[in-house]
C-alpha cells in the first residue's frame, strides 16, 4: 500500500474508544496516527501499520486545506 499524509487507514483492531479508523499525520520509518474517534495520537512502526491495515481511504485532492 502507498501511504500518504492525510489518508485514513482502517486497522484490524479497534482503539479503546471504538474507532478503527486513523488519520496519517506523519510517514516514515514510524507513522504518527490520530484516532478519528477521540483524537488520540500515537507513533507506530511502519511494519505494524502495514501488517494491520485493512483498508485505506485516500484523501480528497480537491478538498481545500483548512
N, CA, C and O atoms as a GROMACS GRO file, in nm:
protein
  264
    1UNK      N    1   0.084  -0.119   0.000
    1UNK     CA    2   0.000   0.000   0.000
    1UNK      C    3   0.088   0.125   0.000
    1UNK      O    4   0.198   0.125   0.055
    2UNK      N    5   0.039   0.228  -0.061
    2UNK     CA    6   0.110   0.355  -0.066
    2UNK      C    7   0.043   0.452   0.031
    2UNK      O    8  -0.065   0.504   0.003
    3UNK      N    9   0.107   0.476   0.144
    3UNK     CA   10   0.052   0.563   0.248
    3UNK      C   11   0.100   0.706   0.228
    3UNK      O   12   0.217   0.729   0.197
    4UNK      N   13   0.011   0.802   0.246
    4UNK     CA   14   0.046   0.944   0.237
    4UNK      C   15  -0.017   1.018   0.354
    4UNK      O   16  -0.116   0.974   0.412
    5UNK      N   17   0.042   1.132   0.388
    5UNK     CA   18  -0.012   1.216   0.495
    5UNK      C   19  -0.152   1.262   0.456
    5UNK      O   20  -0.175   1.306   0.344
    6UNK      N   21  -0.245   1.251   0.550
    6UNK     CA   22  -0.383   1.292   0.525
    6UNK      C   23  -0.476   1.176   0.494
    6UNK      O   24  -0.597   1.191   0.503
    7UNK      N   25  -0.420   1.060   0.457
    7UNK     CA   26  -0.502   0.943   0.429
    7UNK      C   27  -0.562   0.888   0.559
    7UNK      O   28  -0.510   0.913   0.668
    8UNK      N   29  -0.670   0.814   0.545
    8UNK     CA   30  -0.733   0.746   0.658
    8UNK      C   31  -0.710   0.597   0.640
    8UNK      O   32  -0.744   0.540   0.537
    9UNK      N   33  -0.651   0.534   0.742
    9UNK     CA   34  -0.624   0.390   0.736
    9UNK      C   35  -0.715   0.320   0.836
    9UNK      O   36  -0.732   0.366   0.949
   10UNK      N   37  -0.772   0.208   0.793
   10UNK     CA   38  -0.858   0.128   0.880
   10UNK      C   39  -0.774   0.011   0.930
   10UNK      O   40  -0.723  -0.068   0.850
   11UNK      N   41  -0.760  -0.001   1.063
   11UNK     CA   42  -0.676  -0.105   1.122
   11UNK      C   43  -0.759  -0.224   1.169
   11UNK      O   44  -0.881  -0.216   1.183
   12UNK      N   45  -0.690  -0.335   1.191
   12UNK     CA   46  -0.752  -0.461   1.229
   12UNK      C   47  -0.826  -0.453   1.362
   12UNK      O   48  -0.941  -0.495   1.372
   13UNK      N   49  -0.761  -0.400   1.464
   13UNK     CA   50  -0.821  -0.395   1.597
   13UNK      C   51  -0.868  -0.253   1.629
   13UNK      O   52  -0.802  -0.156   1.591
   14UNK      N   53  -0.980  -0.240   1.698
   14UNK     CA   54  -1.029  -0.106   1.733
   14UNK      C   55  -0.952  -0.043   1.848
   14UNK      O   56  -0.895  -0.112   1.932
   15UNK      N   57  -0.952   0.090   1.850
   15UNK     CA   58  -0.898   0.167   1.961
   15UNK      C   59  -0.996   0.152   2.077
   15UNK      O   60  -1.113   0.123   2.052
   16UNK      N   61  -0.955   0.169   2.201
   16UNK     CA   62  -1.050   0.157   2.314
   16UNK      C   63  -1.174   0.246   2.301
   16UNK      O   64  -1.278   0.214   2.361
   17UNK      N   65  -1.167   0.355   2.225
   17UNK     CA   66  -1.285   0.440   2.206
   17UNK      C   67  -1.384   0.378   2.108
   17UNK      O   68  -1.498   0.424   2.097
   18UNK      N   69  -1.342   0.272   2.036
   18UNK     CA   70  -1.431   0.202   1.945
   18UNK      C   71  -1.404   0.227   1.798
   18UNK      O   72  -1.458   0.156   1.713
   19UNK      N   73  -1.323   0.326   1.765
   19UNK     CA   74  -1.294   0.359   1.626
   19UNK      C   75  -1.181   0.273   1.572
   19UNK      O   76  -1.084   0.246   1.642
   20UNK      N   77  -1.193   0.231   1.446
   20UNK     CA   78  -1.087   0.155   1.379
   20UNK      C   79  -1.012   0.242   1.279
   20UNK      O   80  -0.914   0.197   1.220
   21UNK      N   81  -1.058   0.364   1.258
   21UNK     CA   82  -1.000   0.450   1.156
   21UNK      C   83  -0.904   0.550   1.217
   21UNK      O   84  -0.931   0.611   1.320
   22UNK      N   85  -0.788   0.567   1.149
   22UNK     CA   86  -0.681   0.655   1.195
   22UNK      C   87  -0.637   0.743   1.080
   22UNK      O   88  -0.624   0.696   0.967
   23UNK      N   89  -0.613   0.871   1.109
   23UNK     CA   90  -0.560   0.964   1.010
   23UNK      C   91  -0.408   0.962   1.019
   23UNK      O   92  -0.352   0.966   1.128
   24UNK      N   93  -0.342   0.956   0.903
   24UNK     CA   94  -0.196   0.956   0.900
   24UNK      C   95  -0.147   1.100   0.905
   24UNK      O   96  -0.180   1.181   0.819
   25UNK      N   97  -0.067   1.131   1.008
   25UNK     CA   98  -0.012   1.265   1.025
   25UNK      C   99   0.134   1.273   0.983
   25UNK      O  100   0.182   1.380   0.946
   26UNK      N  101   0.206   1.160   0.988
   26UNK     CA  102   0.348   1.157   0.953
   26UNK      C  103   0.380   1.021   0.895
   26UNK      O  104   0.332   0.919   0.944
   27UNK      N  105   0.461   1.019   0.788
   27UNK     CA  106   0.501   0.895   0.724
   27UNK      C  107   0.653   0.886   0.726
   27UNK      O  108   0.721   0.986   0.702
   28UNK      N  109   0.705   0.769   0.753
   28UNK     CA  110   0.849   0.746   0.756
   28UNK      C  111   0.873   0.606   0.809
   28UNK      O  112   0.792   0.516   0.784
   29UNK      N  113   0.982   0.586   0.881
   29UNK     CA  114   1.007   0.457   0.944
   29UNK      C  115   0.900   0.430   1.050
   29UNK      O  116   0.860   0.316   1.073
   30UNK      N  117   0.852   0.540   1.112
   30UNK     CA  118   0.740   0.534   1.207
   30UNK      C  119   0.628   0.620   1.151
   30UNK      O  120   0.652   0.719   1.082
   31UNK      N  121   0.506   0.582   1.182
   31UNK     CA  122   0.389   0.662   1.143
   31UNK      C  123   0.336   0.732   1.266
   31UNK      O  124   0.335   0.674   1.374
   32UNK      N  125   0.291   0.856   1.252
   32UNK     CA  126   0.214   0.923   1.357
   32UNK      C  127   0.070   0.913   1.312
   32UNK      O  128   0.034   0.961   1.204
   33UNK      N  129  -0.012   0.850   1.395
   33UNK     CA  130  -0.154   0.831   1.364
   33UNK      C  131  -0.240   0.904   1.464
   33UNK      O  132  -0.205   0.916   1.582
   34UNK      N  133  -0.355   0.955   1.416
   34UNK     CA  134  -0.450   1.022   1.503
   34UNK      C  135  -0.584   0.950   1.491
   34UNK      O  136  -0.637   0.933   1.381
   35UNK      N  137  -0.637   0.906   1.604
   35UNK     CA  138  -0.764   0.836   1.606
   35UNK      C  139  -0.875   0.931   1.559
   35UNK      O  140  -0.884   1.044   1.608
   36UNK      N  141  -0.957   0.887   1.465
   36UNK     CA  142  -1.065   0.972   1.416
   36UNK      C  143  -1.181   0.978   1.515
   36UNK      O  144  -1.268   1.064   1.504
   37UNK      N  145  -1.181   0.886   1.613
   37UNK     CA  146  -1.288   0.886   1.712
   37UNK      C  147  -1.264   0.984   1.826
   37UNK      O  148  -1.350   1.066   1.857
   38UNK      N  149  -1.147   0.974   1.889
   38UNK     CA  150  -1.121   1.055   2.009
   38UNK      C  151  -1.007   1.156   1.992
   38UNK      O  152  -0.989   1.242   2.078
   39UNK      N  153  -0.930   1.146   1.884
   39UNK     CA  154  -0.822   1.241   1.861
   39UNK      C  155  -0.689   1.203   1.924
   39UNK      O  156  -0.593   1.279   1.914
   40UNK      N  157  -0.681   1.087   1.988
   40UNK     CA  158  -0.556   1.042   2.050
   40UNK      C  159  -0.451   1.017   1.942
   40UNK      O  160  -0.482   0.961   1.837
   41UNK      N  161  -0.326   1.060   1.967
   41UNK     CA  162  -0.218   1.043   1.870
   41UNK      C  163  -0.117   0.942   1.921
   41UNK      O  164  -0.083   0.940   2.040
   42UNK      N  165  -0.068   0.857   1.829
   42UNK     CA  166   0.032   0.756   1.864
   42UNK      C  167   0.138   0.750   1.755
   42UNK      O  168   0.115   0.790   1.641
   43UNK      N  169   0.256   0.700   1.792
   43UNK     CA  170   0.362   0.669   1.696
   43UNK      C  171   0.370   0.517   1.685
   43UNK      O  172   0.377   0.447   1.787
   44UNK      N  173   0.367   0.466   1.562
   44UNK     CA  174   0.366   0.322   1.538
   44UNK      C  175   0.469   0.290   1.430
   44UNK      O  176   0.478   0.363   1.331
   45UNK      N  177   0.547   0.184   1.446
   45UNK     CA  178   0.641   0.145   1.340
   45UNK      C  179   0.567   0.113   1.209
   45UNK      O  180   0.457   0.059   1.211
   46UNK      N  181   0.628   0.148   1.097
   46UNK     CA  182   0.570   0.126   0.964
   46UNK      C  183   0.529  -0.020   0.946
   46UNK      O  184   0.422  -0.049   0.892
   47UNK      N  185   0.612  -0.111   0.991
   47UNK     CA  186   0.586  -0.254   0.974
   47UNK      C  187   0.454  -0.296   1.038
   47UNK      O  188   0.380  -0.376   0.981
   48UNK      N  189   0.424  -0.241   1.157
   48UNK     CA  190   0.298  -0.272   1.226
   48UNK      C  191   0.177  -0.220   1.149
   48UNK      O  192   0.076  -0.288   1.138
   49UNK      N  193   0.188  -0.098   1.096
   49UNK     CA  194   0.076  -0.040   1.021
   49UNK      C  195   0.051  -0.121   0.895
   49UNK      O  196  -0.064  -0.151   0.863
   50UNK      N  197   0.157  -0.156   0.824
   50UNK     CA  198   0.142  -0.233   0.700
   50UNK      C  199   0.080  -0.370   0.729
   50UNK      O  200   0.001  -0.421   0.649
   51UNK      N  201   0.117  -0.431   0.841
   51UNK     CA  202   0.067  -0.562   0.878
   51UNK      C  203  -0.081  -0.559   0.917
   51UNK      O  204  -0.158  -0.648   0.881
   52UNK      N  205  -0.121  -0.454   0.992
   52UNK     CA  206  -0.256  -0.450   1.049
   52UNK      C  207  -0.356  -0.368   0.968
   52UNK      O  208  -0.472  -0.359   1.007
   53UNK      N  209  -0.315  -0.308   0.858
   53UNK     CA  210  -0.406  -0.226   0.778
   53UNK      C  211  -0.508  -0.316   0.708
   53UNK      O  212  -0.472  -0.419   0.650
   54UNK      N  213  -0.634  -0.276   0.714
   54UNK     CA  214  -0.742  -0.350   0.648
   54UNK      C  215  -0.809  -0.268   0.538
   54UNK      O  216  -0.893  -0.320   0.464
   55UNK      N  217  -0.772  -0.142   0.528
   55UNK     CA  218  -0.830  -0.057   0.424
   55UNK      C  219  -0.763   0.078   0.426
   55UNK      O  220  -0.706   0.119   0.527
   56UNK      N  221  -0.770   0.147   0.312
   56UNK     CA  222  -0.708   0.277   0.301
   56UNK      C  223  -0.802   0.369   0.225
   56UNK      O  224  -0.843   0.339   0.113
   57UNK      N  225  -0.834   0.482   0.286
   57UNK     CA  226  -0.920   0.582   0.223
   57UNK      C  227  -0.831   0.700   0.188
   57UNK      O  228  -0.781   0.770   0.276
   58UNK      N  229  -0.812   0.723   0.058
   58UNK     CA  230  -0.724   0.831   0.014
   58UNK      C  231  -0.788   0.966   0.042
   58UNK      O  232  -0.910   0.981   0.037
   59UNK      N  233  -0.703   1.064   0.071
   59UNK     CA  234  -0.753   1.200   0.092
   59UNK      C  235  -0.807   1.253  -0.039
   59UNK      O  236  -0.766   1.209  -0.146
   60UNK      N  237  -0.898   1.347  -0.030
   60UNK     CA  238  -0.957   1.408  -0.150
   60UNK      C  239  -0.865   1.521  -0.197
   60UNK      O  240  -0.851   1.621  -0.127
   61UNK      N  241  -0.803   1.507  -0.314
   61UNK     CA  242  -0.710   1.611  -0.360
   61UNK      C  243  -0.779   1.743  -0.393
   61UNK      O  244  -0.713   1.847  -0.398
   62UNK      N  245  -0.911   1.741  -0.414
   62UNK     CA  246  -0.984   1.863  -0.446
   62UNK      C  247  -1.030   1.939  -0.322
   62UNK      O  248  -1.072   2.054  -0.331
   63UNK      N  249  -1.022   1.874  -0.206
   63UNK     CA  250  -1.068   1.938  -0.082
   63UNK      C  251  -0.973   2.050  -0.043
   63UNK      O  252  -0.851   2.034  -0.051
   64UNK      N  253  -1.026   2.163  -0.001
   64UNK     CA  254  -0.938   2.274   0.041
   64UNK      C  255  -0.872   2.241   0.175
   64UNK      O  256  -0.930   2.173   0.260
   65UNK      N  257  -0.749   2.291   0.193
   65UNK     CA  258  -0.680   2.275   0.320
   65UNK      C  259  -0.740   2.371   0.421
   65UNK      O  260  -0.759   2.488   0.392
   66UNK      N  261  -0.769   2.321   0.538
   66UNK     CA  262  -0.829   2.404   0.643
   66UNK      C  263  -0.732   2.423   0.756
   66UNK      O  264  -0.764   2.489   0.854
   0.00000   0.00000   0.00000
